[in-house]
Amino acid sequence: MNDDIILKVEHLCQYFKMGHAELKAVDDVSFDVKRGEVFGLVGESGCGKTTTGRSIIRLYDITGGSIYFEGQRIGAGTRTYKDAVRAAKAAFKAQKKEIEAAKEAGASEEECAARLAKAEEELHAVLSEQSKNIRSAVDDQKNCNKKFARAQVEKVRAAYADKKAAESDPERLSALEAEEKEAVRLAGKDRIMNKIQMIFQDPIASLDPRMTVHDIIAEGLVIRGVKDKKYIDEQVFRMLDLVGLVPDHANRYPHEFSGGQRQRIGIARSIILNPELIIADEPISALDVSIQAQVINLLNDLRHELGLTILFIAHDLSVVKYFSDRIGVMYFGKLVELASSDDLFAHPLHPYTRSLLSAIPLPDPVYERGRTRIVYNPIAEHDYSVDKPTMREVSAGHFVYCNDAEFERYQRQLS
């Protein structure tokens, strides 16, 4: 693992309409994932973990915030910018009323006109800036794949230009031109979202029952524009071998496999396009306990063999501790604590994190008899009526969602 950040999530908001109300499934969540690491995202059911993963891979259009993958913005919401426009218009109306009141109270015409002109200038500046931000967000959200494809085509053409310049044999030059044409065609169909793949929670619901295992795994290559059937077959059989299945399984249908085998098929489908990032959405929660360790060990092997980066979503903290390098804890749509795996388990600071850790059972009757279950009650634990919380770095690499008073208390605990 290194410090190269492959995924950066900034102020991610994902809201859903519920009649006249609005559900804030994910509310102002920020984190980054380093290349080669496993980043665990944990929390109870309904806290927003899966919605965060689905928003990153763009199964949802995000409401607000930005998502950057390998430096390119792949997701952008406009809510923040539109809120800024509404706030600026409301402030202008308030200023206008103040100016009118001052005018009625006897203020000079020149002074009132100057104040009004200044207020209008400030409003126009805000509207202009936020309009640019909205256009940029819409463009990045809509055209990130096209921009990536154009960049890939330029790279391919530049690489083949150097090869053709150094080639003097006419036959070899003709072959290079044919290779370039095919490479440019494939590059034009490339998408930056191909570099992010997802392993879904329910292995049977995520596999088409009318498709064979071969077709399920090969679908990504077909969509990618690959036409060489021999190459597709070779890649499918290689993926089956990597996940512990055999070539004979390729012509079977999903209903003919066990839950663990179906999840292996889902993993094979996710890695055939050589992605940089895998979003594993509770990949073992629907599996038998005896199979869970096999799937986790398989993901661990693939991580090192293929150089994968994994965003691992789960609620089983014992598994997350074993598998993850860093862990983010979510509660009610908020990221409340973020730290390395060892640090989080050794020094849990947020009351919700301590509550989660107290719920982990251990196969030790003596320990279990004395284990105290901590119940998290946010109303009793926090007073945010005046002092509002933000995400703060309490110690190096350890972030907690807290206000000033809590921040000082957490620092005293660590010291």
Buried (B, 14 or more C-beta within 10 A) or exposed (E): EEEEBBBBBBBBBBBEEEEEEEEBBBBBBBBBBBBBBBBBBBBBEEBBBBBBBBBBBBEBEBBBBBBBBBEEBBBBBBBBBBEBBEEBEEBBEEBBEEBEEBBEEEBEEEEBEEBBEEBEEBBEEBBEBBEEBBEBBEBBBEEBBEBBBBBBBEEBEEEBEEEEEEBEEEEEEEEBEEEBEEBBEBBBBBBBBBBBBBBBBBBBEBBEEEBBBBBBBBBBBEEBEBEEEEEBBEBBBBBBEBBBBEEEBBEBBBEEBEBBBBBBBBBBBBBBBEBBBBBBBBBBBBBEEEBBEBBBEBBBEBBEEEEBBBBBBBBBBEBBBBBBBBBBBBBBBBBBBBBBBEBBBEBBBBBBBEBBBBEEEEEEEEEEEEEEEBEBEEEEEBEEEEEEBEBBEBBEEBBBBBBEEBBEEBBEEEE
